Amino acid sequence: MMFYLALPIVLVAMLVAASGVAAIARGWVLPMNRRHIRSPRLYGWGQLAVAFALFWQVVFGLVISDSRTRQWGAMTGAGILVAGLIVMMAGQFASGNRERSGTP
């Protein structure tokens, strides 16, 4: 197993998952994204899907040694990653219960 690849990916996945939990539980989004996100909870679910996909990629890409299982696992992880990104984009366009000030 290549720890120099797995460790940064797991760290990023944990940070994305923590941000997703904060968005779902409290509606909190990172300050650089606040202006663009209209539905923080939907955006948080997308972040959790992306974090799960990153963990999935680590498990099937670096831990599993069977080549056939590794290929299907990596493709499934890529599909989950794309689905999570689509849900995150939907969180930017969906109307939420967010109060807006008069300025753009």
N, C-alpha and C positions, 0 to 999 in steps of 0.2 A: 504494500500500500504506500502511496506517495503522500506523506504527511505535508510536504511543502505545498501541495495542491489542495489537499482536503481541508487543512486548517483555515486558510483564508476564506474558502467558500462557505464553510460551516459558520465562521464568524459573521460573514455578511448575511447569511441566511438567518442567524439569530437576531441580528440588528433589524432586518426587515420584518421578522416575525414580531419583535417587540413593538415596532412602529405600527404594525397591523393590529395588534391587540389594543394599543392605545387608541387607535382610530375607531375600533369597534366599541370599546368599553366607554370611552369618554368623548369621542368625536374629535380628538386631538390629532392634528396633522402637522408635520414638520413645517417650520415657518416659511421655508422657500416654496412650499407647495400650497400654502393656505389660499392664495389668491385664485388658484386654478381649480381646486377641488370643490365641487358642489354637493356631493354626497359622501361625507367622510366614512360612514360605515361601509358602504359598498366598496369604496377605495381600500378600506382595511381588509375586507374579505379577499380582495385581489392581491394585497400584499401577503396575506397568509398563504394563498395558493402559490405565489412566487417563491416564498420561503420553503414551502413543502416541496416544490419542484427542485429547488437547489439541493435540499437534503436528499431527495430521490436520486438526483444526478450523482451526488457523492457516493451514495450506497451502491448504485448499480454501475457507476463508472470506475470507481476506485476499489471497492471492496469485493464485489462479485468477480470471480475469475472465469466462469464459464462464458465463452464468447457469444453464444446464441442468446443466453439470458441477458448478458450485458447489453447487446444491441437492442433488444426489445425494451429493456428497462430504460435505456437512454432515450429511445424514441418516445416512450410514454412520458418520461420526465420533460422532454421538449414540448410535448403536447400540453401538459399541465402548465408549463411555463407560459406558453402562448395564451392559454385560457386565462391565466391569472393576469397577464398584461391587458387582455381585452376587458376583463372585469375592472381593472384599474382605470382604463380609459373610459369605461362606462360611468365610473364614479366622477369623472371630470365633466361629463355631459348631462348626467341625470340631475333632475331637480331634487334638492334636498330641503331640509327644514332650516337652512342656514339663513341667518339674518344678514342682509347686505346694507352697507352704508350707501349713501348717494353717489360716492365717487367710484370710478372704475378701477 
